[in-house]
Every structure is written in C-alpha cells, then in structure tokens.
C-alpha cells in the first residue's frame, strides 16, 4: 500500500533521514519507535507531505505522492492525528465532527452550507458511538479530559475515511491506569474500517500490546524492522531506543 524508496532528508548539513526503504501492507498496525530526534517525526512528515524528501520517492498504492501538498495526500487517504490534539476548543464535540466530515466533501465557505444535513448527523452519531463519546456530544471540546479530547481528535481524522491513519503519541498525557482502555477504544474503532495504522509511541507496553510490527529509528535510519517481541530484544534497539536499563525487557 505504501512504499518509501531510497528516501533521505537533510536540513543544511544535518541528516534527519538517511536511505529509508520500507513498505507497509494494507491492514498492518506498525509501531514507530526511537529516541527524541531519531527521525520518527520527519519520516511521518514526509509521508504526509509536511516535509519533502531531499532524495527518493514515496508511493501510495503505486502513485508517486512525493511532491504533493498535505491536503492532496489527505484526500487520497493518508490522514494523521497529532501529539497535541487539533480540535476546535470552543465548539461542541458533535460540531467538531460535523466540521471534519464536511471538510471531506468540500472546502471554503461551501463546507458550512447545510452542514447539519441528516446524512452527516448520522455519521456523527456513529462516530460518537464508536469512540465512546456519546455522553460528551454537547460538551465544548475545551471541557473534555485529555483522553476524551484525543479520542475526538482521532475520530475527526477517521471522518476523512483514511486508508492509512498515523497516530502521533496517542497515549501522551494519558494516565497509566487509562492508557490501555483508551487504546482499546481507538483500535476497536479503527478495526471496523480496516484502516492501516502507523503509531509513533514511546510507551513500549503499548507497542507490545497493540502493534504487529515495529520500525525502530536511530539517527535518521531504520535500525530494526521486526515483530514487537523480536524488535524490543534487538541489541541495537535496546542500546539506542530503550536504553541499557531495558536489556532484560
């Protein structure tokens, strides 16, 4: 579904990504791990169009998307959520979802025309149910807990009917007691649409529990591409990603 072919990215004399070659198949759940500055975010930014590779190509279902604008890439079916939730804080949960659904079909002032038509409202109802946000329907987004706000952010990304959804630190800021319940809701919601998922995550418990494959980054390179148990015991991953204190993990 997605191919990254010979991709490198430099900022002046700094190499942020070097000779990346990776393919992602439909239906995979891929964890992206690495220390801060390892190249994870640059990798995702290049796939989603926020950064352009210095060298190499990115193909989505055989189409070269390397130079496309982020909005064009989103419309093709590659969407993302951000570490800091990108929601309209003064609007209700339902209205946030209506906006996200409307953007899927049109842009500019036209997206506000007939925004509460029955078909969109039904889709809002379905998303609220799927993400366990029914009780929050009329609540302004700024009143939501951190976890509920992140669920709304991901629900808004799913409103675009993505083929691939990238989640940036989805459990960041969520308590240890709540993170597994949160991820169960998210992954259950995404599974219904058979979305291919890529997750940037520092929490190795989440990686072990929810992904089928790990891409480990260090200094702009992929140093390991393997199933979670194998990846998290790999000597290079232990040294450069987990730290030596995790050697017996």
TORTIZA-383032 format. One record per residue (C-alpha): residue in three letters; x, z negated, y negated. Coordinates in nm, 2 decimals, always signed. Each point is the difference from the previous one (the first is absolute). Example, Ala and Ser with C-alpha at 12.3 -4.5 7.8 and 13.67 -1.06 7.14 Angstrom:
BEGIN
(node 'ALA' (+1.23 -0.78 +0.45))
(node 'SER' (+0.14 +0.07 -0.34))
# end
This chain:
BEGIN
(node 'UNK' (+0.00 +0.00 +0.00))
(node 'UNK' (+0.28 -0.09 -0.24))
(node 'UNK' (+0.36 +0.12 +0.00))
(node 'UNK' (+0.28 -0.11 -0.22))
(node 'UNK' (+0.28 +0.25 +0.04))
(node 'UNK' (+0.36 -0.06 -0.13))
(node 'UNK' (-0.12 -0.20 -0.30))
(node 'UNK' (+0.24 -0.17 -0.23))
(node 'UNK' (-0.06 -0.16 -0.35))
(node 'UNK' (+0.25 -0.09 -0.26))
(node 'UNK' (-0.03 -0.17 -0.33))
(node 'UNK' (+0.31 +0.10 -0.19))
(node 'UNK' (+0.28 -0.12 +0.22))
(node 'UNK' (-0.22 -0.23 +0.21))
(node 'UNK' (-0.13 +0.12 +0.33))
(node 'UNK' (-0.34 -0.14 +0.07))
(node 'UNK' (-0.08 +0.21 +0.31))
(node 'UNK' (+0.25 +0.19 +0.22))
(node 'UNK' (-0.08 +0.26 +0.26))
(node 'UNK' (-0.34 -0.12 +0.11))
(node 'UNK' (-0.15 +0.18 +0.29))
(node 'UNK' (-0.32 -0.14 +0.15))
(node 'UNK' (-0.33 +0.11 +0.14))
(node 'UNK' (-0.33 -0.19 +0.00))
(node 'UNK' (-0.27 +0.09 +0.25))
(node 'UNK' (-0.37 -0.03 -0.05))
(node 'UNK' (-0.14 -0.34 +0.08))
(node 'UNK' (+0.33 -0.19 -0.02))
(node 'UNK' (+0.04 -0.34 -0.16))
(node 'UNK' (+0.35 -0.01 -0.14))
(node 'UNK' (+0.17 -0.30 -0.15))
(node 'UNK' (+0.27 +0.06 -0.27))
(node 'UNK' (+0.24 -0.28 -0.04))
(node 'UNK' (+0.32 -0.07 -0.18))
(node 'UNK' (+0.16 -0.24 -0.26))
(node 'UNK' (-0.08 +0.04 -0.37))
(node 'UNK' (+0.17 +0.32 -0.12))
(node 'UNK' (+0.03 +0.15 +0.35))
(node 'UNK' (-0.19 +0.32 -0.09))
(node 'UNK' (-0.35 -0.08 +0.14))
(node 'UNK' (-0.19 +0.04 -0.33))
(node 'UNK' (+0.19 +0.32 -0.09))
(node 'UNK' (-0.09 +0.14 +0.34))
(node 'UNK' (-0.37 -0.06 -0.06))
(node 'UNK' (+0.02 +0.11 -0.36))
(node 'UNK' (+0.15 +0.34 +0.11))
(node 'UNK' (-0.28 +0.05 +0.26))
(node 'UNK' (-0.27 -0.08 -0.26))
(node 'UNK' (+0.16 +0.21 -0.28))
(node 'UNK' (+0.10 -0.28 -0.23))
(node 'UNK' (+0.36 +0.10 +0.05))
(node 'UNK' (+0.14 +0.34 +0.09))
(node 'UNK' (+0.28 +0.04 +0.26))
(node 'UNK' (+0.34 +0.12 -0.13))
(node 'UNK' (+0.04 +0.19 +0.33))
(node 'UNK' (-0.23 +0.07 +0.29))
(node 'UNK' (-0.37 +0.07 +0.07))
(node 'UNK' (-0.31 -0.20 +0.08))
(node 'UNK' (-0.27 +0.17 +0.21))
(node 'UNK' (-0.36 -0.12 +0.05))
(node 'UNK' (-0.18 +0.18 +0.29))
(node 'UNK' (+0.26 +0.28 -0.04))
(node 'UNK' (-0.05 +0.04 -0.38))
(node 'UNK' (+0.29 -0.06 -0.23))
(node 'UNK' (-0.10 -0.28 -0.24))
(node 'UNK' (+0.34 -0.08 -0.14))
(node 'UNK' (-0.07 +0.11 -0.36))
(node 'UNK' (-0.37 -0.08 -0.02))
(node 'UNK' (-0.14 -0.25 -0.26))
(node 'UNK' (-0.12 -0.34 +0.14))
(node 'UNK' (-0.36 +0.09 -0.06))
(node 'UNK' (+0.03 +0.32 +0.19))
(node 'UNK' (+0.16 -0.18 +0.29))
(node 'UNK' (-0.28 -0.26 -0.01))
(node 'UNK' (-0.26 +0.27 +0.02))
(node 'UNK' (+0.17 +0.15 +0.30))
(node 'UNK' (-0.05 -0.33 +0.18))
(node 'UNK' (+0.30 -0.23 -0.06))
(node 'UNK' (-0.10 -0.32 -0.18))
(node 'UNK' (+0.16 -0.33 -0.07))
(node 'UNK' (-0.07 -0.36 -0.11))
(node 'UNK' (+0.25 -0.19 -0.22))
(node 'UNK' (+0.16 -0.34 +0.03))
(node 'UNK' (-0.18 -0.10 -0.31))
(node 'UNK' (-0.36 +0.09 +0.04))
(node 'UNK' (-0.11 +0.29 -0.22))
(node 'UNK' (-0.37 -0.09 -0.07))
(node 'UNK' (-0.22 +0.00 -0.31))
(node 'UNK' (+0.00 -0.37 -0.06))
(node 'UNK' (-0.30 -0.01 -0.24))
(node 'UNK' (-0.22 +0.20 +0.23))
(node 'UNK' (-0.19 -0.13 +0.30))
(node 'UNK' (+0.12 +0.06 +0.36))
(node 'UNK' (-0.28 +0.26 +0.05))
(node 'UNK' (+0.07 +0.18 -0.32))
(node 'UNK' (+0.37 +0.02 +0.09))
(node 'UNK' (-0.09 +0.17 +0.33))
(node 'UNK' (-0.24 +0.23 -0.18))
(node 'UNK' (+0.28 +0.11 -0.23))
(node 'UNK' (+0.23 +0.06 +0.29))
(node 'UNK' (-0.26 +0.21 +0.19))
(node 'UNK' (-0.08 +0.20 -0.31))
(node 'UNK' (+0.36 +0.09 -0.06))
(node 'UNK' (+0.01 +0.15 +0.34))
(node 'UNK' (-0.24 +0.27 -0.11))
(node 'UNK' (+0.08 +0.06 -0.37))
(node 'UNK' (+0.21 -0.10 -0.30))
(node 'UNK' (-0.04 -0.07 -0.37))
(node 'UNK' (-0.34 -0.08 -0.15))
(node 'UNK' (-0.18 +0.18 +0.28))
(node 'UNK' (+0.08 -0.29 +0.24))
(node 'UNK' (-0.23 -0.23 -0.20))
(node 'UNK' (-0.30 +0.23 +0.03))
(node 'UNK' (-0.25 -0.13 +0.25))
(node 'UNK' (+0.26 -0.24 +0.14))
(node 'UNK' (-0.27 -0.22 +0.16))
(node 'UNK' (-0.16 +0.27 +0.20))
(node 'UNK' (-0.14 -0.11 +0.33))
(node 'UNK' (+0.27 +0.17 +0.22))
(node 'UNK' (+0.28 -0.19 -0.19))
(node 'UNK' (-0.18 -0.33 +0.01))
(node 'UNK' (-0.04 +0.04 +0.38))
(node 'UNK' (+0.37 +0.06 +0.03))
(node 'UNK' (+0.07 -0.31 -0.22))
(node 'UNK' (-0.22 -0.21 +0.23))
(node 'UNK' (+0.19 +0.13 +0.31))
(node 'UNK' (+0.34 -0.09 -0.16))
(node 'UNK' (-0.12 -0.34 -0.10))
(node 'UNK' (-0.11 -0.07 +0.35))
(node 'UNK' (+0.32 +0.14 +0.16))
(node 'UNK' (+0.23 -0.21 -0.23))
(node 'UNK' (-0.21 -0.32 +0.02))
(node 'UNK' (-0.08 +0.02 -0.38))
(node 'UNK' (-0.38 +0.00 +0.01))
(node 'UNK' (-0.02 -0.35 -0.15))
(node 'UNK' (+0.23 +0.11 -0.29))
(node 'UNK' (-0.20 +0.32 -0.09))
(node 'UNK' (-0.10 -0.11 -0.35))
(node 'UNK' (+0.30 -0.21 -0.07))
(node 'UNK' (+0.25 +0.13 -0.27))
(node 'UNK' (+0.33 +0.08 +0.16))
(node 'UNK' (+0.19 -0.25 -0.21))
(node 'UNK' (-0.19 -0.28 +0.17))
(node 'UNK' (+0.11 +0.10 +0.35))
(node 'UNK' (+0.25 -0.19 +0.20))
(node 'UNK' (+0.33 +0.18 +0.06))
(node 'UNK' (-0.10 +0.10 +0.35))
(node 'UNK' (-0.34 +0.14 -0.11))
(node 'UNK' (+0.16 +0.19 -0.28))
(node 'UNK' (+0.24 +0.16 +0.24))
(node 'UNK' (-0.28 +0.09 +0.24))
(node 'UNK' (-0.18 +0.17 -0.29))
(node 'UNK' (+0.32 +0.19 -0.09))
(node 'UNK' (+0.03 +0.13 +0.35))
(node 'UNK' (-0.37 +0.08 +0.02))
(node 'UNK' (+0.04 +0.20 -0.32))
(node 'UNK' (+0.29 +0.19 +0.16))
(node 'UNK' (-0.21 +0.07 +0.31))
(node 'UNK' (-0.28 +0.13 -0.22))
(node 'UNK' (+0.22 +0.31 -0.04))
(node 'UNK' (-0.04 +0.07 +0.37))
(node 'UNK' (+0.37 +0.01 +0.06))
(node 'UNK' (+0.17 +0.14 +0.31))
(node 'UNK' (+0.30 -0.21 -0.06))
(node 'UNK' (-0.02 -0.34 -0.19))
(node 'UNK' (+0.31 -0.18 -0.12))
(node 'UNK' (-0.03 -0.38 -0.05))
(node 'UNK' (+0.26 -0.16 -0.22))
(node 'UNK' (+0.06 -0.36 +0.09))
(node 'UNK' (-0.37 -0.06 +0.09))
(node 'UNK' (+0.05 -0.37 +0.08))
(node 'UNK' (+0.20 -0.09 -0.31))
(node 'UNK' (-0.14 -0.30 -0.17))
(node 'UNK' (-0.24 -0.08 +0.29))
(node 'UNK' (+0.04 -0.34 +0.17))
(node 'UNK' (+0.15 -0.02 +0.34))
(node 'UNK' (-0.34 -0.14 +0.13))
(node 'UNK' (-0.19 +0.31 -0.12))
(node 'UNK' (+0.24 +0.29 +0.06))
(node 'UNK' (-0.10 +0.08 +0.36))
(node 'UNK' (-0.37 -0.02 -0.08))
(node 'UNK' (+0.07 +0.23 -0.30))
(node 'UNK' (+0.19 +0.25 +0.20))
(node 'UNK' (-0.26 +0.00 +0.28))
(node 'UNK' (-0.27 +0.10 -0.26))
(node 'UNK' (+0.23 +0.27 -0.15))
(node 'UNK' (+0.11 +0.15 +0.33))
(node 'UNK' (-0.35 -0.02 +0.15))
(node 'UNK' (-0.14 +0.19 -0.31))
(node 'UNK' (+0.27 +0.27 +0.02))
(node 'UNK' (-0.04 +0.04 +0.38))
(node 'UNK' (-0.36 +0.12 -0.05))
(node 'UNK' (+0.13 +0.30 -0.19))
(node 'UNK' (+0.30 +0.06 +0.23))
(node 'UNK' (+0.23 -0.02 -0.31))
(node 'UNK' (+0.37 +0.03 +0.05))
(node 'UNK' (+0.15 -0.31 -0.16))
(node 'UNK' (+0.35 -0.07 -0.14))
(node 'UNK' (+0.06 -0.36 -0.11))
(node 'UNK' (+0.29 -0.13 -0.21))
(node 'UNK' (+0.02 -0.36 +0.10))
(node 'UNK' (+0.25 -0.29 -0.02))
(node 'UNK' (-0.19 -0.22 +0.24))
(node 'UNK' (+0.13 +0.06 +0.35))
(node 'UNK' (-0.29 -0.18 +0.16))
(node 'UNK' (-0.23 +0.26 -0.15))
(node 'UNK' (+0.23 +0.28 +0.11))
(node 'UNK' (+0.01 -0.13 +0.36))
(node 'UNK' (-0.37 -0.04 +0.02))
(node 'UNK' (-0.14 +0.31 -0.17))
(node 'UNK' (+0.24 +0.30 +0.02))
(node 'UNK' (+0.10 +0.22 +0.29))
(node 'UNK' (+0.32 +0.13 -0.15))
(node 'UNK' (+0.26 -0.13 -0.25))
(node 'UNK' (+0.21 +0.19 -0.25))
(node 'UNK' (+0.28 -0.23 -0.12))
(node 'UNK' (+0.18 +0.09 -0.32))
(node 'UNK' (+0.34 -0.10 -0.13))
(node 'UNK' (+0.19 +0.15 -0.30))
(node 'UNK' (-0.23 +0.30 -0.01))
(node 'UNK' (+0.03 +0.08 +0.37))
(node 'UNK' (-0.23 -0.05 +0.30))
(node 'UNK' (+0.21 -0.22 +0.22))
(node 'UNK' (-0.26 -0.04 +0.28))
(node 'UNK' (-0.31 +0.18 +0.11))
(node 'UNK' (-0.15 -0.18 +0.30))
(node 'UNK' (-0.30 -0.21 +0.13))
(node 'UNK' (-0.02 -0.35 -0.17))
(node 'UNK' (+0.16 -0.21 +0.28))
(node 'UNK' (+0.29 +0.24 +0.04))
(node 'UNK' (+0.05 +0.04 -0.38))
(node 'UNK' (-0.01 -0.37 -0.09))
(node 'UNK' (+0.27 -0.07 +0.26))
(node 'UNK' (+0.22 +0.30 -0.10))
(node 'UNK' (+0.34 -0.14 -0.12))
(node 'UNK' (+0.00 +0.21 -0.32))
(node 'UNK' (-0.35 -0.11 -0.09))
(node 'UNK' (+0.09 -0.36 +0.07))
(node 'UNK' (+0.30 +0.02 -0.22))
(node 'UNK' (-0.13 +0.22 -0.29))
(node 'UNK' (-0.37 -0.08 +0.00))
(node 'UNK' (-0.08 -0.33 +0.16))
(node 'UNK' (+0.32 -0.19 -0.07))
(node 'UNK' (+0.22 -0.16 +0.27))
(node 'UNK' (-0.23 -0.31 +0.00))
(node 'UNK' (-0.25 +0.22 +0.19))
(node 'UNK' (+0.24 +0.11 +0.27))
(node 'UNK' (-0.20 -0.19 +0.27))
(node 'UNK' (-0.33 +0.14 -0.13))
# end
